[in-house]
Amino acid sequence: MVRKASGKDNFQERLFQELRGFAEQCGIEVRCEKLSRDLGYRVRSGGCTVRGRKWVIVERTLPARDRLDLLADQIRESVNDKMPIPANLQPFL
């Protein structure tokens, strides 16, 4: 049975997409992937630097709230007043 998305889920998904767009404007590559978990591997979402460029890899199956928190934390770490934060995103960053 497929669970219908609530209004809260839709809001959080839209907010995630707005944060993702802002992150990309700041030069942060955001990838939403299904991270494999084979025997012996422990893969988690998070940030890294590849060839001098900031990347954030997000497990796409995480709940919207967890994806939001992860991306907001990574943006906070990377932006540090380098770029003005849009007014609609300020409460979340």
C-alpha atoms as one frame of an Amber mdcrd trajectory, in Angstrom:
protein
   0.000   0.000   0.000   1.350   3.410  -0.965   1.293   6.081   1.729  -0.201
   9.387   0.644   2.058  12.359   1.298   0.750  14.770   3.905   0.757  18.548
   3.572   3.688  18.623   5.997   5.649  16.192   3.799   4.916  18.297   0.705
   6.049  21.468   2.496   9.266  19.802   3.652   9.939  18.445   0.149   9.445
  21.901  -1.394  11.702  23.424   1.259  14.346  20.765   0.562  14.249  21.665
  -3.136  14.626  25.374  -2.296  17.589  24.621  -0.020  19.090  22.450  -2.731
  18.818  25.284  -5.258  20.443  27.706  -2.814  23.236  25.218  -2.080  23.939
  24.879  -5.790  24.025  28.692  -6.146  26.689  28.635  -3.416  28.756  26.157
  -5.430  27.740  23.049  -3.475  26.927  20.007  -5.598  23.923  18.181  -4.089
  23.291  14.585  -5.110  20.305  12.521  -3.957  21.185   8.859  -4.341  20.079
   5.475  -3.099  23.157   4.550  -1.119  23.856   0.828  -1.181  24.397  -1.036
   2.030  26.138  -4.290   1.277  27.500  -6.608   3.888  30.407  -4.904   5.621
  29.687  -1.402   4.246  28.226   1.400   6.278  27.288   4.240   3.952  25.821
   7.492   5.259  24.706  10.789   3.830  27.032  13.721   4.321  29.390  16.254
   2.857  32.782  15.871   1.267  35.204  17.757  -0.942  36.038  16.403  -4.387
  38.827  18.154  -6.317  38.361  21.292  -4.259  34.584  21.383  -4.693  32.029
  20.802  -1.910  29.573  17.934  -2.437  26.644  16.778  -0.326  25.415  13.240
  -0.893  21.898  12.660   0.455  20.250   9.269   0.892  17.069   9.763  -1.102
  15.078   7.310   1.015  15.561   9.379   4.190  12.464  11.122   5.536  12.098
  14.701   4.277  12.874  16.183   7.718  16.174  14.272   7.939  17.187  15.342
   4.420  16.345  18.962   5.327  18.408  18.861   8.512  21.385  17.304   6.742
  21.385  19.798   3.891  20.852  22.792   6.192  23.805  21.696   8.357  26.055
  21.313   5.324  25.050  24.727   3.967  25.696  26.358   7.360  29.176  24.809
   7.451  30.050  25.917   3.935  28.454  29.317   3.392  29.561  31.234   6.545
  28.374  34.694   5.405  29.942  34.263   1.947  26.547  34.514   0.292  23.395
  36.307   1.426  20.736  33.852   2.559  17.314  34.409   0.956  14.757  35.675
   3.483  12.471  32.658   3.018  15.329  30.277   3.936  16.777  32.225   6.880
  14.607  30.531   9.536  15.973  27.149   8.423  19.640  28.107   8.244
